[in-house]
Amino acid sequence: MQSSPSNWYAVRTVLAQVGTALLDGEPAWTYKERITLWAATSVENAVALAEAEAVRYGSEVDATYLGEADAVQLTTGPTSGSEVFSSLRTSLLGPNDYLRQVYGAGEKSDDQGTIRPPENRT
């Protein structure tokens, strides 16, 4: 018998769809990152639950789960304003270049979330 869950975890998963959007007339990939909350007995259990849910969700929206899951244990149960996910990365890039490289900062987005690179991108 499994013990009852006593910890909360936030798990980020990444899914992809191809050909659902066009960029400059070409089929483009659309990526969706999701953070879901799980009551689980361990981080491994939370990731397993989140991955199974990501596969189910992907089949409902015609997307593919990419096998990328990151998890963090919440220090307390979720409440309004709780931090549900955090990530630390080390980089030689300065802040502006880092935001542009990792998050596409400075790229233009239309009303449907399609990201287009700026004209003068180097």
N, C-alpha and C positions, 0 to 999 in steps of 0.2 A: 504494500500500500504506500502511495506517495504522500509525503507530508504536505500540509497545506501551505500555499504560497505565503511568504511573509515579506517579500521585497517587491518593489516596483522598479521596472526597467523601461527606458525609452530606447527603441530600436529604429535606426534609419535604414531603409531599404531603397534601392534604385531600380527603376523599371524603364524600358525603352519601347517605343513604337517607331516603325519606319514607314515612310510614305504617307503619313497622315497630314503632313504640312508640306508646303512648297517654299523654298527659298530660292529666289532668282530663277524660278521655273523648274527647279530640280527637286525631286523627293528628298525630304530631310528627316533626320531622326528627331524625335521628341523624347526627352528624358524627364522622368518624374521621380523626385525624391520624396519619400514619405517618412514621417516619424510617428510610430505607433507606441502606445503604452501597454505594458504587460505586467500582470502580477504573476511572479514565477519563483521557483525555488532556487534558481541559479541564473547567471548570465547566459550560460549555454542553453538552458531551457527556454529562456526568453527569446534568444536568437532563433531557435528551432521553431517556436510558435510564430514568430514574426515572418520567418521565411516561408512557412506553410501558408500563412495568410497572404503574403505577397504573391505567391504562385496562384492562389485562388482569385485574388483581386485582379491580377494580370489577365487571367482567362476571361474575366467579366468585361474588361475594358480593351481587349485585344492588344495587350502589352506583354512583354517578356521580362520576367524577373532576372536581373543580371548577376545574381549570386553575390552581391555586395551588401553586407549588413554590418553596421557598427552599433554597439550597444553601450549604454551607461546605466549604472544603478543610481536611482534617485535616493537621496539621503533620507527623505521622508515620503509619505504618500502624496499623490498629486493634489495640489490645491491651486487656487487662483494665483497666477504669477509664478508657479513653480518652474524652475529650470528643468526642462525635459531632455535636453541634449546639449553637450558641449564637445568641442574638439580642439586639440592643440596640434599645430603643425610647426615645424621648423623649416625656414627657408632663407636663402640668401637674397631673395627678392625684396625690394623696398615695398612699403605699404601700397602705393598706387599700382605698381606692377603685379604685386601679389593678388590684389583684388581683381585686376583685369584677367590674370592667368587662371585663377581658381574659380572665381564667381562671375566672370564676364562683365565686371563693372565697366561702365562706359559704353557698353554695347546697347544698341537700341532694341526696344521690345515693343511689338504691336499689342493691340488689345487682347490677342489670343495667346500671349506669352511666347511668341516666336522671337528668338533672339537673332539679331542681325549685327554683324561686326560694323564698327564705325568706318567711314570712308578712309580715313587716314591712319589706319592701324598699322603699327610697325611690328 
